[in-house]
């Protein structure tokens, strides 16, 4: 019996769902990272943003992100059941009815977008709706199963949080929030492909055309290395265009050095634990990049007496 079959035999179907399953459907850890990025966008847009825009913006974005995550559970429920990492999810174990999960996803999404339209602004509501559709439908239902470039193409939706945070405060687009979005877009492939290398056998068994499955691990390791350098280049742009100063440059160079050390270990392929370790570090890395960008922003505002 395979590991996944043993896991399923152990966990499901269980006696029934409970409130924790609703929480699990929202992918809270992923949403938490998204909200941090959205908050950074808000704080970069204005040194002292309107508290109402911040509170209602974060709640609305969080609800919509949780709804998108729940839609992901619904669409991927059969795939999740085939993978050890996701075999314990509420729909994978069949302990929660699919219509109930679908209703929960719809409620969260409508509530989030409605709150943004009501209390924040229509631009943020429309952009959030576009991100939700991009992740829950275009990526999860189509791209994920259609092409090994699914992460690259679908990364646009996942890169939206800082842009949404910016528009929630300002009500308008600009080059700065688009650059913040570009940073996450460039970071997503080396971040996720490192995990895909670690989970290659599970993706292959589930029939998902992730890059390590379709093009092999050596090619994917090279792409992690190359996209890592692309990420480094993009993270230097805030300093290049005058969006940030020397404090950001020093901090991001230190983060980039550590980031590329892990990507180099993945590329060389000598350490089987490197891909998963690189994946976990990349989360701390992106939070660090935005953190030092924010620190530089407020240091500059303090020096100017704003």
N, C-alpha and C positions, 0 to 999 in steps of 0.2 A: 504494500500500500504506500502511495506517495506521501510526502510530507503534507501536501494540501489536503488529500483525502483523509489522512489521520487527523488533521486540524478540524476539518468539517465534521468528522465523526465525533470529535470531542465537544464541539461548541454548538451544533445546531441540527435541526431547529430546536430552539430553546422554548421555555414555558411561555414567554410572551415579551412584548416590548415594555419599556418604561421610559421615564423622562430623560434618562441618560442617553437613550438612543436618539432622541430629537437633538440633543446637544452634539452627539457624535456626527450626525448627518451634516452639521454645519462646518465640520473640519475646523474646530476652534483655533488650533495652533497656526494653521495657514491664514485664517482670517485675522488673527492677532498681528502677524507680520504685515499683512496688507494694511491694517489700520495704523500701524506705526509709520509706514511709508506715506499713507494719506495725511497723517498728522504733520509729518515733516513738510509735505507740500503746502499745508496750511500755514505753518509757521514761517516758511521761506517766502510765502506770498506777502506777508505783512508781519512786522515785528510783534505787533499786538493785534491779532485778528479778532474779529467780533466773536465773543463767547458763544452766542447763539448759533452762528454759522459753524463753529467748531463742534459744538455738542450735537446739534441736529445733523450736521454733515457726517460725523463719525458714526452716529447711530444708523443713519440711512444707508451709508456705504457698507457698514457692518451687516445690516439686515440683508441687503442685496447680495453681498458676498456669501453669507450663509445660505441664502436661497440658491445661488449658483452652485455651491458645494453640494447641497441636497439634491439638486437636479443631476449633478455628476454621479451621486450614489445611485440614483434611479436608473440612469442610462447605462452605467457600468456594473449593474448588480450581478450579471452573469459572469462578466470578466473578473470581478472582485472575488467571486467564489472559487476561481481557478488559481488565485495567487495567495501564497502564504501570508504576505504582508497585509492583505486586505480581507482575508477569509473570515475574520471575526466581525466584519461590519454588519449592521442590522439587517440590511437587505440581502447580503451574501448568505447569511445564516437562515434567512427566511423567517426570522422571528418578528419582523415588522411587515405588515402588508404594504405592497407597492403603492396602492392608491392613497394610503395614509401618508406615506413619505412624499408622494407627488403633491398632495394637498399642502403639506408643511412647506415644501419648497416654493409653491405658488404663493402661499400666505406671506412668507418672508420676503420674497422678491417684490410682490405688489406693495407690501407695507414699506419696504425700504425706498423704492422708487417714488412712491406716493409721498412719503415724508420729505424726500429731497425736493420734489416739485412744489410742495406746500410751504416748507419752512426754509429752504435754501435758495435754489434757483433752477430754472428749467434746463439750462445748459448742463449742469451737473447731473440732473435726473436723466437726460437723454444720453449723455456719455456713459453713465452707469448702466443704463439699459443696454446700450451697445456692447459694453464689456460683458454683461451677463449673457447676452445672446452669443457673443463670440466664444466664451468659455464653455457654457453649458450645452450649446447646440453645435456650433461650427467646429470647435475643437473636440469636445468629448464624443459627440455623436458621429462626426464625419472624419475630421483630420486625423484623429488618433488612430483610426483603423485604415486610413487611406494612403499615408505617406510617411516615410521615416523622417521627413522634415516637419513633422507635426509640432514639435516643440518650438521650432523657429517661427513657423507661421502663426501658430496659436499663441505665441508669446506676447503678441500685441495686447490681447485682453488681460493677461496677467500683469502687464507692465503699467496698467492704467492708474493704480491707487494714488501716486503722488500728483498726477494730473488732475484727478478728481478732487483731491484735497485743495489744490491751487484754485480750481474753478469754483469750489464751494465758498471760498473766501472772496475772490475777486469777481466772479461772474463772467470771466473772459479768458480766452486762450492767449498764449504767448510763447516765445522761444524757450523761456526758462522751464516751464512745466513740461514742454515737449522733450527737452533735454533730460529731465529727470526720468521721464518715461523711457527714453532711449537707453539710459543706463541699465534699467531693469531688463529691457528687451535684449541687450547684448549679454547681460549676465545670465539669463535663463538657460541657454544651451549648455554652457559648461557646468552649471549647477545641476541640471536635471540629467544630462548624459552621464555624469559621474554616478548617479544613482542607478541609471539604466544599465550601466556596466555591471554593477553589483547585483542587479536583479535580472540579468540577461536571460537566464534559464527560465525564470517565471514568465517573462514576456514571451519567450519563444513557445512555451507550453500553452500559453493563452492565445497565441496567434496574433499578437500585437506587433506591427512592423516597426518597432523601435530601432534606432540606428545600429546598436550592437547586434541585433538579430539579422538585419538585412545586409549590413556591410562589414560585420565582424568587429571584434573588440579593438584590434590594432588601429583600424580606421577611426573608430569612435574616440579612442584615446588621443589620436592626433587632432581630431576636431575639438576636443576639450582644451588642448594646448593652444590651438590657433584662436578659438573663440575667447579663451582667457586673455590673450593679447589684445583682441578687439575690445574686450571689456576694460582693460587697462587704458587703452587709447581714449575710449569714450569718457571714462571717469576723469580724465585730464581736461576735458572740454570746459567744465565750469570755470576753471582757472583761466583757460585760454580766452574765453569770451568776456572775462571780467565779472562773472557771476559770483566768484569767490576769490579769496586772497591767499596769502602765503601759508596761513595756518592750515587751510584745507589742503594745499599742495603737499605740505610735509606729512600730514596725517594720511592722506590717500596714498602717497607713495609707500609709506610703511605698510599699509593694508595690502596694496598691490604686490609688494614683495612677498609677503606671506601667502597671498592668494596664488601667485605663480609658482611658489615652491610646491604647494600641494598639486597644482596642475601639472607641474613637471614630474612629480612622483606618479601621477596617473598616467601620463604619456609614456614614461619609461616602462611601466608595467611590471616592475620587479617586486612590488609590494601588493599582495592581493587585498590588503585592508585599505589601501590608499583611496580607491574610489569612494567608499562610504565615508571615510574620514574627510575627504575633500568636499563631499556633499554637505556634511554638517558644518564644516568651516565656512562654506560659501554663504550660509544663512547668516552667520555672525559677520561675515565680510560685508554683505550688502547693508546690514543694519549699521555697521561701523562707518561705511561710506556716507550714508545719510546722516549719521550722528555727527561726524566731523564737519560735514557741510553745514549742519545746523549750528554747531559750535562756532565755526568761522563767521557765519551770518550774524549771530548775536554779538560776537566780539567786535565785528565791524560796526554794528549799530551802537554799541556802547562807546566806542572810540569817537563816533560822530555825535554822540549825545542824543541819539534818537530814542 
